[in-house]
Amino acid sequence: MMRATTRQKKGSLSRRNSVRTTLCLVFLTGFLFVSPSFPQIVVGLHASWDDDLTDEKPPKCVTSGTVAAPYFHFVVAFKPPVEAVVVDWYRVEELPEQHIPGQVQFDNPKGSYGVPSCATMLVSEPKDWSWVVFPCLPDPIVGFALHNTSYRVTVQYRYWVWVVTGDPDFPFDFVEYGPYQTSITIHVQNLVVTSSDVGKVLRWDPEKGIADTTFGYAIECAQRKPVQVTVRIYSMDGRKVYEVTEEKMCPGSYSFRWEGRVNVWEGDGYPSEGGSNIAPAGLYTFDVLVQANPYDGDRLRSGALTVEPGPVEYYGYDDGGTPEDESDDGYFYYIRWYRLYSGRDSRYGEIRLYDPDLEEVQSWVVSGLWCVEHEATDGLKAHPEGLLHGVILRVPVSVMEKAGIYRFVLHFYDDYADSYKNHLVKAMLEKNILLYPDELHIWIDIYNKTDFIDIPYWSAVEFAFKEIAKLPAIVHRDPTNGPVKEHWLGIGGAKVKYRSLDTNQQKRSKYRTVIVTALPSSDPKHWGSTDKGKFRMTPDDPALSVIFTESIANADARWHEETDWERKGYTNVIIHEITHVANDKQKHCPQSKETCIWRAEANKYVLKSWQNPISYTWKNKRFSYMSPWHDLDEINKMRATLRHEPLSP
């Protein structure tokens, strides 16, 4: 509150000018034909608010402290000889620590007459005074949108006093006082919803007994009131699967548990064919919306940033520079693209890896990842129409030893803290990219040996991997038809030319792709060679397995025990080399079993029918075979590499 006192006269007005001036003044009394002593005027600048909407008490006015949804007003009380008052302008300044302060100013607001409810804050006997109230916000609903920080409200005003001049020609005149300024600083705490569990994904797999679907949230506001809270659950492809609205009291902290049920049917797949409303196993995310009235609400998640995930593919294997030490080995996976949509770049982002048991096993900070699209560490950049990124992730082999589906979760925050009431960035709804167990695609190259497609028992190659090892393996019978390439082999000491896959063949293939070719060369110990370390084993950069035809043709004649020994030799050498592609855990048979085609050096059993009896259980059925591999562990090592469940003895 500020009480005005007489100041030096700013200038008198002639009768003609005073008439003109009174057109834009608010007149407070009738003309007074008296001489002024000290003008009697009292002013107050207040924030009006209701701290509890659940009681019957009226709003109150304050000049300091914390408020919610305030309405600022400037109150003037006066007595004669004050005749008129005007507000030049009022200014509302936001005083945040998080961004550059902002302000708005409104000129010449109009006042209204009447005794305000806060009159006793200024004078003890309000009825003995005349009153005028000036608004200091353009609309009361603006108070709901104010940010949760301090505001300084300043008003500049002036007033006029009717005086006797002593001039016989102009005995009466106005004297202007001012301009004066008064201000208050108020802290605002409006309605917001927050959660320390933002970033937590909901883990749901009823068959495995996984039901980590509880999260907490807090409703914050300086004003006590009931609010409508809407909880939404989303699948990681962005579909809403569940929604419920409840009434809660604000402020307060609450916990919500999703029971894994679906009550919103968006897109295909819901409900299930059996009509069940139980959500499929997987990862889910959540959003919370709060609403007190049409102008007073908040949302937990960002509406200003979205991500569109692309595919992920196997990119290669890294032995860490220590071929004999598997503890530092890793897989490379290529998130071929994702698009960020926003008018601003993302503030922060992570990519998280979840295993088949929905446990987080690895994470990467996006700002430290190399974007192959832009050849820079700019994976947080966004654009309103979407900005494309692609990143390569190295995943330790040790965290991908479980069979099943792995999930790469994209978790990003926007950069709009300055536009939110609590000045905190918001996380978008997470999205994930599913990495399914690998398939094994085997292609035949006849560039060096045109009859190579006719000599081996290709059906036996496919049978070994598809039926005995129970792996999704395909031998493509149409020869490779892409550009001719050249590669230097370490084993065999030769350059090999081969024909790669054409575009259509690449589309038909998937991860763990290998081209098998023949080379008229020999090696006394090794009848073939596979290079996957310099290739990504993807359709556009497949591994290369080379069969040394002369090594097989020149095998010891004493080993020719079966009439089709040469064809079986080709077949078993091919199975040996493709096992290198399918097995990242072992270099060769650990026991160097004579009958095992996976042993390091060739012997007579390479030229014979399979000699290893194997039995196991798969999908509740019992299987028995004569196998090229001598024990089930070698098969399960391949299955683990390709992320399939092990076969049970």
MARMAR-402198 format. One record per residue (C-alpha): z, y, x. Coordinates in pm, whole numbers, padded with zeros to 5 digits, always signed. Layout:
<sites>
ZYX
...
</sites>
This chain:
<sites>
+00000+00000+00000
-00076+00348+00124
+00062+00675-00024
-00170+00972+00021
-00038+01311+00134
-00198+01652+00140
-00436+01695+00427
-00643+01987+00552
-00892+02099+00295
-01230+01942+00354
-01419+02208+00162
-01412+02378-00174
-01673+02340-00441
-01824+02624-00638
-01813+02591-01014
-02182+02505-01016
-02139+02238-00748
-01826+02106-00908
-02011+02045-01233
-02280+01862-01042
-02023+01661-00851
-01822+01555-01151
-02122+01358-01274
-02052+01094-01008
-01671+01109-01018
-01424+00907-01217
-01213+01165-01405
-00853+01071-01427
-00697+01350-01637
-00787+01660-01830
-00819+01995-01649
-00495+02117-01496
-00450+02490-01456
-00178+02457-01195
-00153+02494-00826
-00115+02165-00637
+00175+02096-00415
+00144+01739-00279
-00109+01530-00468
+00054+01232-00625
-00163+00924-00563
-00072+00567-00467
-00324+00298-00368
-00303-00075-00312
-00552-00334-00185
-00466-00683-00312
-00586-01043-00321
-00534-01183-00667
-00504-01563-00697
-00332-01843-00882
-00140-02079-00655
-00089-02345-00925
-00331-02411-01208
-00102-02676-01355
+00163-02426-01470
+00157-02140-01718
+00224-01864-01470
-00032-01586-01439
-00218-01511-01114
-00036-01303-00859
-00141-01034-00614
-00061-01048-00244
-00143-00840+00061
-00106-01114+00324
-00067-01489+00367
-00286-01781+00260
-00473-01789-00070
-00746-01985-00247
-01034-01857-00457
-00911-01495-00423
-01040-01193-00608
-00990-00871-00413
-00932-00542-00592
-00838-00187-00502
-00579-00027-00734
-00522+00347-00768
-00226+00508-00947
-00217+00887-00981
-00046+01182-01143
-00158+01541-01183
-00296+01741-01014
-00519+01454-00886
-00828+01478-01098
-01091+01232-00965
-01125+00942-00718
-01421+00755-00581
-01462+00452-00353
-01737+00508-00099
-01759+00143-00006
-01565-00176+00046
-01629-00420+00329
-01538-00790+00348
-01533-00927+00703
-01506-01295+00789
-01301-01342+01106
-01374-01697+01224
-01313-01844+01566
-01601-02091+01532
-01895-01851+01506
-01993-01485+01519
-01803-01283+01256
-01999-01181+00950
-01951-00905+00701
-02087-00763+00376
-02049-00410+00247
-02094-00277-00106
-02131+00093-00176
-01999+00298-00470
-01837+00025-00682
-01747+00124-01035
-01385+00133-01144
-01221+00048-01475
-00918+00200-01650
-00600+00023-01749
-00264-00079-01610
-00314-00382-01380
-00074-00676-01373
+00024-00586-01018
+00120-00225-01107
+00486-00277-01021
+00387-00353-00662
+00295+00017-00634
+00534+00207-00861
+00852+00133-01053
+00741+00299-01378
+00372+00216-01431
+00357+00382-01772
+00417+00721-01613
+00097+00691-01412
-00271+00675-01480
-00459+00377-01335
-00805+00276-01217
-00903-00056-01060
-01207-00112-00833
-01340-00466-00768
-01386-00567-00404
-01607-00869-00464
-01935-00858-00657
-01827-01150-00879
-01503-01350-00917
-01687-01678-00844
-01757-01556-00490
-01393-01632-00409
-01462-02006-00443
-01729-01989-00173
-01525-01808+00090
-01473-02004+00409
-01137-02129+00522
-01056-01860+00772
-00916-01506+00782
-01084-01216+00604
-01030-00845+00652
-01101-00636+00344
-01140-00262+00398
-01185+00013+00140
-01290+00372+00204
-01207+00614-00073
-01155+00984-00144
-01012+01191-00430
-01022+01543-00570
-00745+01776-00682
-00787+02054-00943
-00641+02376-00794
-00599+02748-00870
-00797+02937-00609
-00671+03294-00662
-01034+03408-00665
-01094+03627-00975
-01458+03515-00985
-01380+03142-00952
-01011+03101-01030
-01025+02718-01036
-01190+02460-00808
-01176+02101-00672
-01034+02021-00330
-01157+01699-00169
-00914+01477+00018
-01041+01201+00247
-01213+00989+00333
-00923+00749+00374
-00934+00381+00463
-00697+00098+00390
-00731-00272+00469
-00559-00608+00440
-00608-00939+00622
-00587-01256+00417
-00630-01621+00519
-00835-01831+00276
-00796-02205+00226
-01043-02315-00036
-01119-02661-00168
-01261-02907+00091
-01262-03283+00133
-01215-03443+00476
-01170-03792+00612
-01057-03924+00947
-01257-04237+00862
-01594-04063+00878
-01792-04273+01122
-01623-04591+01011
-01864-04829+00842
-01752-05063+00567
-01777-05430+00670
-01843-05676+00392
-01915-06050+00413
-01724-06250+00152
-01843-06584+00290
-01683-06505+00626
-01377-06347+00468
-01470-05999+00599
-01360-05721+00363
-01289-05416+00576
-01378-05174+00298
-01082-04935+00280
-01102-04570+00383
-00895-04260+00335
-00973-03903+00244
-00783-03578+00201
-00833-03299-00053
-00726-02970+00100
-00666-02638-00074
-00395-02373-00096
-00418-02398-00474
-00262-02683-00667
-00502-02814-00930
-00659-03129-01071
-01004-03216-00934
-01269-03473-01011
-01327-03706-00716
-01648-03910-00702
-01665-04193-00449
-02008-04334-00366
-02087-04643-00161
-02429-04679+00005
-02605-04965+00174
-02733-04890+00521
-03087-04846+00394
-02971-04546+00190
-02938-04708-00154
-02638-04617-00367
-02468-04938-00481
-02140-04817-00626
-01999-04499-00784
-01672-04414-00950
-01516-04082-01060
-01141-04033-01075
-00909-03738-01135
-00681-03655-00843
-00433-03379-00774
-00517-03129-00503
-00394-03098-00234
-00332-03462-00148
-00425-03759+00072
-00565-04074-00085
-00694-04419+00000
-00985-04601-00160
-01073-04969-00142
-01417-05088-00242
-01404-05438-00385
-01757-05523-00276
-01904-05486-00623
-02227-05320-00727
-02243-05098-01036
-02547-04883-00953
-02888-05049-00940
-03114-04852-00706
-03425-05022-00570
-03508-05391-00538
-03252-05660-00473
-02985-05552-00723
-02858-05729-00912
-02909-06064-00742
-03116-06337-00902
-02800-06503-01029
-02693-06184-01201
-02389-06141-00977
-02262-05792-00909
-02122-05893-00569
-02285-05687-00293
-02479-05872-00022
-02309-05918+00314
-02363-05633+00556
-02253-05287+00658
-02203-05004+00409
-02112-04637+00425
-01944-04395+00187
-01940-04039+00058
-01675-03844-00134
-01744-03546-00363
-01473-03323-00515
-01520-03077-00800
-01267-02848-00967
-01519-02643-01166
-01894-02572-01143
-01835-02322-00863
-01553-02496-00677
-01641-02818-00496
-01720-02988-00167
-01890-03296-00026
-01776-03509+00266
-02122-03588+00404
-02404-03368+00523
-02688-03282+00292
-02863-03090+00568
-02943-03378+00805
-03105-03714+00739
-03249-03983+00961
-03532-04226+00896
-03493-04536+01113
-03790-04726+01251
-03814-05078+01394
-03628-05221+01691
-03791-05472+01921
-03705-05678+02223
-03821-05493+02533
-03727-05717+02823
-03458-05880+03033
-03270-05725+03324
-03089-05946+03575
-02916-05644+03726
-03078-05707+04063
-02863-06016+04111
-03065-06317+03988
-02784-06564+04058
-02514-06358+03884
-02550-06361+03505
-02241-06150+03439
-02434-05823+03484
-02747-05930+03299
-02871-05731+03001
-03137-05716+02734
-03353-05413+02674
-03417-05319+02313
-03659-05052+02208
-03584-04847+01899
-03949-04766+01868
-03883-04460+01658
-03644-04272+01437
-03700-03935+01271
-03442-03659+01235
-03492-03421+00943
-03307-03090+00954
-03354-02719+01003
-03126-02742+01308
-03080-02998+01583
-02806-03253+01547
-02477-03155+01712
-02386-03511+01816
-02518-03862+01771
-02436-04220+01854
-02614-04552+01824
-02373-04838+01765
-02438-05210+01787
-02269-05452+01546
-02278-05828+01595
-02331-06094+01324
-01958-06081+01243
-02000-05708+01176
-01790-05613+01478
-01889-05311+01685
-01968-05440+02034
-02149-05152+02206
-02231-04785+02158
-02450-04521+02320
-02428-04142+02308
-02772-04019+02204
-02766-03706+02420
-02761-03930+02727
-03055-04150+02622
-03408-04098+02750
-03654-04033+02468
-03979-04208+02553
-04166-03996+02299
-04086-03665+02470
-03990-03788+02818
-03660-03603+02800
-03301-03655+02686
-03367-03473+02359
-03283-03738+02102
-03079-03488+01896
-03367-03253+01823
-03466-03229+01458
-03727-03062+01240
-03746-02995+00864
-04052-03222+00847
-03898-03482+01077
-03904-03515+01457
-03995-03852+01607
-03787-04010+01883
-03787-04346+02060
-03516-04480+02291
-03461-04791+02502
-03112-04943+02503
-02969-05180+02760
-02739-05432+02591
-02515-05655+02805
-02598-06021+02750
-02227-06088+02702
-02215-05892+02374
-02512-06073+02219
-02397-06433+02244
-02347-06485+01870
-02618-06619+01649
-02737-06418+01353
-02837-06064+01263
-02743-05771+01487
-02739-05418+01355
-02810-05090+01535
-02633-04814+01338
-02753-04452+01369
-02466-04205+01337
-02545-03832+01360
-02369-03503+01284
-02544-03190+01167
-02498-02843+01320
-02414-02635+01014
-02044-02576+01075
-02090-02205+01016
-02210-02270+00661
-01928-02505+00557
-01599-02380+00421
-01387-02557+00682
-01623-02474+00970
-01658-02840+01069
-01987-03021+01125
-02061-03301+00881
-02185-03652+00944
-02488-03777+00761
-02485-04109+00580
-02530-04376+00846
-02843-04589+00856
-02892-04919+01036
-03180-05112+01188
-03159-05488+01152
-03237-05710+01450
-03311-06057+01319
-03302-06376+01530
-03610-06398+01749
-03921-06602+01697
-04112-06767+01979
-04487-06694+01982
-04705-06896+02220
-05063-06791+02292
-05334-06979+02482
-05559-06810+02738
-05881-06987+02845
-06011-06717+03080
-05971-06939+03392
-06022-07278+03229
-06234-07293+02916
-06118-07644+02822
-05751-07550+02862
-05715-07537+02486
-05821-07905+02461
-05621-08072+02740
-05249-08025+02659
-05090-08169+02347
-05030-07830+02188
-04894-07996+01876
-04629-08161+02095
-04543-07823+02249
-04489-07679+01902
-04298-07990+01790
-04058-07964+02086
-03954-07607+02007
-03996-07603+01630
-03872-07947+01532
-03650-08071+01813
-03496-07734+01910
-03520-07610+01550
-03651-07272+01665
-03903-07056+01475
-04187-07125+01720
-04559-07088+01665
-04844-07200+01890
-05142-06980+01806
-05458-07187+01846
-05708-06901+01867
-05749-06805+02236
-05639-06461+02348
-05911-06203+02300
-05781-05878+02451
-05861-05698+02779
-05858-05894+03105
-05554-05818+03320
-05445-05920+03669
-05098-06019+03790
-04954-06130+04122
-04749-06450+04112
-04459-06494+04350
-04462-06872+04314
-04804-07005+04399
-04881-06696+04605
-05190-06594+04412
-05331-06335+04182
-05407-06455+03836
-05646-06298+03593
-05589-06359+03226
-05697-06225+02893
-05430-06038+02693
-05383-06016+02315
-05611-05799+02109
-05474-05560+01848
-05495-05805+01557
-05327-06079+01760
-05046-05842+01851
-04987-05774+01482
-04953-06148+01417
-04700-06195+01693
-04338-06090+01729
-04074-06070+01997
-04052-06339+02266
-04425-06362+02308
-04577-06561+02595
-04933-06620+02709
-04999-06957+02871
-05292-06972+03110
-05426-07214+03373
-05494-07144+03740
-05688-07370+03977
-05410-07368+04233
-05139-07601+04353
-04781-07588+04470
-04613-07904+04603
-04279-07831+04433
-04372-07622+04131
-04647-07711+03891
-04620-07385+03705
-04474-07036+03716
-04344-06792+03456
-04296-06422+03502
-04094-06256+03230
-03900-06016+03450
-04198-05783+03491
-04294-05810+03125
-04115-05712+02808
-04212-06035+02626
-04333-05823+02335
-04673-05862+02165
-04820-05570+02360
-04661-05683+02688
-04599-06059+02668
-04453-06287+02930
-04699-06487+03138
-04675-06861+03207
-04925-07009+03452
-05003-07381+03486
-05126-07491+03831
-05398-07736+03741
-05443-07881+04091
-05070-07957+04118
-05097-08178+03812
-05432-08331+03911
-05305-08412+04262
-04979-08572+04148
-04871-08888+04327
-05086-09172+04199
-04776-09391+04167
-04663-09160+03888
-04968-09236+03674
-04779-09486+03462
-04924-09381+03128
-05293-09360+03046
-05275-08997+02927
-05051-08890+03216
-05256-08576+03285
-05241-08446+02930
-04870-08518+02917
-04829-08345+03252
-04992-08030+03115
-04779-08054+02801
-04446-08096+02979
-04518-07827+03238
-04600-07588+02953
-04272-07680+02778
-04088-07625+03108
-04241-07279+03156
-04186-07170+02796
-03822-07278+02827
-03794-07005+03090
-03905-06758+02823
-03666-06895+02561
-03360-06942+02786
-03196-06642+02951
-02881-06834+03037
-03006-07100+03275
-03266-07098+03549
-03314-07477+03540
-03134-07794+03438
-02784-07764+03593
-02760-08142+03650
-03120-08173+03774
-03146-08478+03551
-03445-08691+03649
-03575-08733+03296
-03532-08365+03206
-03848-08155+03213
-03620-07853+03270
-03528-07966+03622
-03636-07740+03909
-03882-07976+04082
-04150-08195+03936
-04128-08573+03937
-04293-08867+03764
-04119-08798+03432
-04324-08482+03394
-04625-08711+03347
-04459-08938+03092
-04340-08943+02735
-04002-08787+02670
-03713-09008+02779
-03401-08825+02651
-03239-08940+02322
-03071-08649+02139
-02886-08643+01808
-02736-08349+01623
-02650-08207+01282
-02837-07912+01134
-02804-07778+00780
-02585-08076+00688
-02853-08324+00794
-02855-08561+01088
-03150-08563+01331
-03236-08788+01622
-03527-08744+01865
-03657-08835+02206
-03643-08493+02370
-03801-08321+02673
-03456-08167+02741
-03186-08408+02848
-02891-08267+02651
-02809-08051+02351
-02659-07776+02564
-03002-07685+02703
-03137-07655+02350
-02841-07446+02237
-02884-07212+02534
-03231-07133+02401
-03098-07094+02050
-02827-06855+02174
-03082-06647+02363
-03289-06612+02047
-02969-06549+01843
-02969-06865+01634
-02669-07079+01540
-02601-07368+01779
-02683-07721+01672
-02377-07941+01620
-02352-08272+01812
</sites>
